[in-house]
Amino acid sequence: MAWNVIYYRKENNEEPVKEFITTLPPKHRAKALWEVRLLA
C-alpha cells in the first residue's frame, strides 16, 4: 500500500517543514527525506 506524505501548511500556504528540509546540506537533506519516506 502506498502512502502520500502531506506536509503541514500554514494559512498563508507556507510549508515550514518542507522549506526547512530544502535548506539542509545535501547529505542531511537526503537523510531527512529518507526518514520521511520511512514514515510514509
PDB file with one MODEL, atoms N, CA, C and O in Angstrom:
MODEL        1
ATOM      1  N   MET A   1       0.838  -1.171   0.000  1.00  0.00           N
ATOM      2  CA  MET A   1       0.000   0.000   0.000  1.00  0.00           C
ATOM      3  C   MET A   1       0.889   1.242   0.000  1.00  0.00           C
ATOM      4  O   MET A   1       1.812   1.343   0.808  1.00  0.00           O
ATOM      5  N   ALA A   2       0.621   2.173  -0.888  1.00  0.00           N
ATOM      6  CA  ALA A   2       1.389   3.411  -0.970  1.00  0.00           C
ATOM      7  C   ALA A   2       0.719   4.498  -0.133  1.00  0.00           C
ATOM      8  O   ALA A   2      -0.507   4.582  -0.062  1.00  0.00           O
ATOM      9  N   TRP A   3       1.538   5.317   0.489  1.00  0.00           N
ATOM     10  CA  TRP A   3       1.050   6.425   1.301  1.00  0.00           C
ATOM     11  C   TRP A   3       1.560   7.726   0.722  1.00  0.00           C
ATOM     12  O   TRP A   3       2.635   7.759   0.125  1.00  0.00           O
ATOM     13  N   ASN A   4       0.816   8.781   0.888  1.00  0.00           N
ATOM     14  CA  ASN A   4       1.260  10.118   0.498  1.00  0.00           C
ATOM     15  C   ASN A   4       1.626  10.886   1.750  1.00  0.00           C
ATOM     16  O   ASN A   4       0.933  10.810   2.765  1.00  0.00           O
ATOM     17  N   VAL A   5       2.711  11.622   1.671  1.00  0.00           N
ATOM     18  CA  VAL A   5       3.120  12.470   2.780  1.00  0.00           C
ATOM     19  C   VAL A   5       2.562  13.866   2.511  1.00  0.00           C
ATOM     20  O   VAL A   5       2.788  14.437   1.444  1.00  0.00           O
ATOM     21  N   ILE A   6       1.843  14.402   3.473  1.00  0.00           N
ATOM     22  CA  ILE A   6       1.290  15.744   3.358  1.00  0.00           C
ATOM     23  C   ILE A   6       1.979  16.603   4.410  1.00  0.00           C
ATOM     24  O   ILE A   6       1.856  16.355   5.610  1.00  0.00           O
ATOM     25  N   TYR A   7       2.698  17.607   3.950  1.00  0.00           N
ATOM     26  CA  TYR A   7       3.410  18.481   4.861  1.00  0.00           C
ATOM     27  C   TYR A   7       2.450  19.501   5.464  1.00  0.00           C
ATOM     28  O   TYR A   7       1.490  19.928   4.822  1.00  0.00           O
ATOM     29  N   TYR A   8       2.727  19.882   6.712  1.00  0.00           N
ATOM     30  CA  TYR A   8       1.956  20.906   7.387  1.00  0.00           C
ATOM     31  C   TYR A   8       1.973  22.178   6.551  1.00  0.00           C
ATOM     32  O   TYR A   8       3.029  22.593   6.073  1.00  0.00           O
ATOM     33  N   ARG A   9       0.815  22.796   6.373  1.00  0.00           N
ATOM     34  CA  ARG A   9       0.714  24.031   5.601  1.00  0.00           C
ATOM     35  C   ARG A   9       0.003  25.095   6.431  1.00  0.00           C
ATOM     36  O   ARG A   9      -1.067  24.851   6.989  1.00  0.00           O
ATOM     37  N   LYS A  10       0.606  26.271   6.504  1.00  0.00           N
ATOM     38  CA  LYS A  10       0.020  27.388   7.241  1.00  0.00           C
ATOM     39  C   LYS A  10      -1.105  28.015   6.407  1.00  0.00           C
ATOM     40  O   LYS A  10      -1.290  27.676   5.238  1.00  0.00           O
ATOM     41  N   GLU A  11      -1.842  28.923   7.024  1.00  0.00           N
ATOM     42  CA  GLU A  11      -2.936  29.592   6.323  1.00  0.00           C
ATOM     43  C   GLU A  11      -2.451  30.388   5.111  1.00  0.00           C
ATOM     44  O   GLU A  11      -3.200  30.568   4.150  1.00  0.00           O
ATOM     45  N   ASN A  12      -1.203  30.867   5.148  1.00  0.00           N
ATOM     46  CA  ASN A  12      -0.658  31.634   4.022  1.00  0.00           C
ATOM     47  C   ASN A  12       0.032  30.728   2.986  1.00  0.00           C
ATOM     48  O   ASN A  12       0.784  31.207   2.137  1.00  0.00           O
ATOM     49  N   ASN A  13      -0.231  29.430   3.067  1.00  0.00           N
ATOM     50  CA  ASN A  13       0.285  28.404   2.153  1.00  0.00           C
ATOM     51  C   ASN A  13       1.776  28.107   2.298  1.00  0.00           C
ATOM     52  O   ASN A  13       2.339  27.404   1.459  1.00  0.00           O
ATOM     53  N   GLU A  14       2.424  28.619   3.328  1.00  0.00           N
ATOM     54  CA  GLU A  14       3.818  28.253   3.575  1.00  0.00           C
ATOM     55  C   GLU A  14       3.866  26.843   4.144  1.00  0.00           C
ATOM     56  O   GLU A  14       2.984  26.439   4.902  1.00  0.00           O
ATOM     57  N   GLU A  15       4.904  26.097   3.771  1.00  0.00           N
ATOM     58  CA  GLU A  15       5.128  24.753   4.293  1.00  0.00           C
ATOM     59  C   GLU A  15       6.472  24.752   5.027  1.00  0.00           C
ATOM     60  O   GLU A  15       7.497  24.399   4.444  1.00  0.00           O
ATOM     61  N   PRO A  16       6.469  25.150   6.316  1.00  0.00           N
ATOM     62  CA  PRO A  16       7.730  25.344   7.031  1.00  0.00           C
ATOM     63  C   PRO A  16       8.610  24.100   7.117  1.00  0.00           C
ATOM     64  O   PRO A  16       9.834  24.214   7.054  1.00  0.00           O
ATOM     65  N   VAL A  17       8.026  22.936   7.258  1.00  0.00           N
ATOM     66  CA  VAL A  17       8.838  21.719   7.356  1.00  0.00           C
ATOM     67  C   VAL A  17       9.532  21.449   6.025  1.00  0.00           C
ATOM     68  O   VAL A  17      10.727  21.157   5.988  1.00  0.00           O
ATOM     69  N   LYS A  18       8.784  21.546   4.944  1.00  0.00           N
ATOM     70  CA  LYS A  18       9.352  21.327   3.608  1.00  0.00           C
ATOM     71  C   LYS A  18      10.428  22.371   3.307  1.00  0.00           C
ATOM     72  O   LYS A  18      11.473  22.042   2.746  1.00  0.00           O
ATOM     73  N   GLU A  19      10.174  23.627   3.679  1.00  0.00           N
ATOM     74  CA  GLU A  19      11.159  24.689   3.466  1.00  0.00           C
ATOM     75  C   GLU A  19      12.420  24.426   4.283  1.00  0.00           C
ATOM     76  O   GLU A  19      13.527  24.658   3.799  1.00  0.00           O
ATOM     77  N   PHE A  20      12.268  23.945   5.514  1.00  0.00           N
ATOM     78  CA  PHE A  20      13.425  23.622   6.344  1.00  0.00           C
ATOM     79  C   PHE A  20      14.257  22.514   5.709  1.00  0.00           C
ATOM     80  O   PHE A  20      15.483  22.605   5.655  1.00  0.00           O
ATOM     81  N   ILE A  21      13.594  21.479   5.233  1.00  0.00           N
ATOM     82  CA  ILE A  21      14.312  20.355   4.625  1.00  0.00           C
ATOM     83  C   ILE A  21      15.111  20.817   3.410  1.00  0.00           C
ATOM     84  O   ILE A  21      16.233  20.356   3.200  1.00  0.00           O
ATOM     85  N   THR A  22      14.552  21.715   2.614  1.00  0.00           N
ATOM     86  CA  THR A  22      15.266  22.175   1.416  1.00  0.00           C
ATOM     87  C   THR A  22      16.475  23.037   1.749  1.00  0.00           C
ATOM     88  O   THR A  22      17.352  23.212   0.904  1.00  0.00           O
ATOM     89  N   THR A  23      16.542  23.587   2.976  1.00  0.00           N
ATOM     90  CA  THR A  23      17.697  24.404   3.352  1.00  0.00           C
ATOM     91  C   THR A  23      18.842  23.576   3.920  1.00  0.00           C
ATOM     92  O   THR A  23      19.936  24.103   4.122  1.00  0.00           O
ATOM     93  N   LEU A  24      18.618  22.312   4.177  1.00  0.00           N
ATOM     94  CA  LEU A  24      19.659  21.454   4.756  1.00  0.00           C
ATOM     95  C   LEU A  24      20.756  21.175   3.735  1.00  0.00           C
ATOM     96  O   LEU A  24      20.505  21.205   2.530  1.00  0.00           O
ATOM     97  N   PRO A  25      21.971  20.904   4.211  1.00  0.00           N
ATOM     98  CA  PRO A  25      23.039  20.456   3.299  1.00  0.00           C
ATOM     99  C   PRO A  25      22.605  19.144   2.636  1.00  0.00           C
ATOM    100  O   PRO A  25      21.821  18.391   3.214  1.00  0.00           O
ATOM    101  N   PRO A  26      23.107  18.866   1.435  1.00  0.00           N
ATOM    102  CA  PRO A  26      22.652  17.688   0.679  1.00  0.00           C
ATOM    103  C   PRO A  26      22.649  16.372   1.465  1.00  0.00           C
ATOM    104  O   PRO A  26      21.699  15.596   1.360  1.00  0.00           O
ATOM    105  N   LYS A  27      23.690  16.116   2.241  1.00  0.00           N
ATOM    106  CA  LYS A  27      23.760  14.854   2.990  1.00  0.00           C
ATOM    107  C   LYS A  27      22.641  14.774   4.035  1.00  0.00           C
ATOM    108  O   LYS A  27      21.996  13.736   4.179  1.00  0.00           O
ATOM    109  N   HIS A  28      22.420  15.852   4.750  1.00  0.00           N
ATOM    110  CA  HIS A  28      21.365  15.880   5.771  1.00  0.00           C
ATOM    111  C   HIS A  28      19.980  15.855   5.126  1.00  0.00           C
ATOM    112  O   HIS A  28      19.060  15.218   5.641  1.00  0.00           O
ATOM    113  N   ARG A  29      19.836  16.553   3.997  1.00  0.00           N
ATOM    114  CA  ARG A  29      18.563  16.559   3.283  1.00  0.00           C
ATOM    115  C   ARG A  29      18.205  15.143   2.829  1.00  0.00           C
ATOM    116  O   ARG A  29      17.057  14.716   2.957  1.00  0.00           O
ATOM    117  N   ALA A  30      19.184  14.425   2.304  1.00  0.00           N
ATOM    118  CA  ALA A  30      18.934  13.058   1.849  1.00  0.00           C
ATOM    119  C   ALA A  30      18.482  12.176   3.014  1.00  0.00           C
ATOM    120  O   ALA A  30      17.566  11.368   2.862  1.00  0.00           O
ATOM    121  N   LYS A  31      19.116  12.327   4.164  1.00  0.00           N
ATOM    122  CA  LYS A  31      18.728  11.529   5.333  1.00  0.00           C
ATOM    123  C   LYS A  31      17.325  11.902   5.807  1.00  0.00           C
ATOM    124  O   LYS A  31      16.528  11.023   6.136  1.00  0.00           O
ATOM    125  N   ALA A  32      17.020  13.196   5.845  1.00  0.00           N
ATOM    126  CA  ALA A  32      15.696  13.643   6.286  1.00  0.00           C
ATOM    127  C   ALA A  32      14.613  13.117   5.343  1.00  0.00           C
ATOM    128  O   ALA A  32      13.572  12.646   5.802  1.00  0.00           O
ATOM    129  N   LEU A  33      14.843  13.191   4.048  1.00  0.00           N
ATOM    130  CA  LEU A  33      13.852  12.701   3.084  1.00  0.00           C
ATOM    131  C   LEU A  33      13.712  11.183   3.170  1.00  0.00           C
ATOM    132  O   LEU A  33      12.617  10.650   2.990  1.00  0.00           O
ATOM    133  N   TRP A  34      14.807  10.490   3.443  1.00  0.00           N
ATOM    134  CA  TRP A  34      14.752   9.040   3.614  1.00  0.00           C
ATOM    135  C   TRP A  34      13.873   8.698   4.819  1.00  0.00           C
ATOM    136  O   TRP A  34      13.073   7.764   4.771  1.00  0.00           O
ATOM    137  N   GLU A  35      14.033   9.466   5.900  1.00  0.00           N
ATOM    138  CA  GLU A  35      13.232   9.219   7.099  1.00  0.00           C
ATOM    139  C   GLU A  35      11.754   9.543   6.869  1.00  0.00           C
ATOM    140  O   GLU A  35      10.881   8.853   7.395  1.00  0.00           O
ATOM    141  N   VAL A  36      11.474  10.576   6.096  1.00  0.00           N
ATOM    142  CA  VAL A  36      10.088  10.894   5.754  1.00  0.00           C
ATOM    143  C   VAL A  36       9.482   9.745   4.948  1.00  0.00           C
ATOM    144  O   VAL A  36       8.328   9.372   5.158  1.00  0.00           O
ATOM    145  N   ARG A  37      10.264   9.190   4.031  1.00  0.00           N
ATOM    146  CA  ARG A  37       9.769   8.044   3.232  1.00  0.00           C
ATOM    147  C   ARG A  37       9.501   6.840   4.137  1.00  0.00           C
ATOM    148  O   ARG A  37       8.550   6.093   3.904  1.00  0.00           O
ATOM    149  N   LEU A  38      10.332   6.647   5.168  1.00  0.00           N
ATOM    150  CA  LEU A  38      10.085   5.556   6.106  1.00  0.00           C
ATOM    151  C   LEU A  38       8.749   5.750   6.821  1.00  0.00           C
ATOM    152  O   LEU A  38       8.013   4.787   7.035  1.00  0.00           O
ATOM    153  N   LEU A  39       8.440   6.977   7.184  1.00  0.00           N
ATOM    154  CA  LEU A  39       7.175   7.269   7.849  1.00  0.00           C
ATOM    155  C   LEU A  39       5.984   7.005   6.927  1.00  0.00           C
ATOM    156  O   LEU A  39       4.909   6.603   7.373  1.00  0.00           O
ATOM    157  N   ALA A  40       6.202   7.242   5.626  1.00  0.00           N
ATOM    158  CA  ALA A  40       5.113   7.021   4.676  1.00  0.00           C
ATOM    159  C   ALA A  40       4.766   5.550   4.647  1.00  0.00           C
ATOM    160  O   ALA A  40       3.869   5.143   3.909  1.00  0.00           O
TER     161      ALA A  40
ENDMDL
END
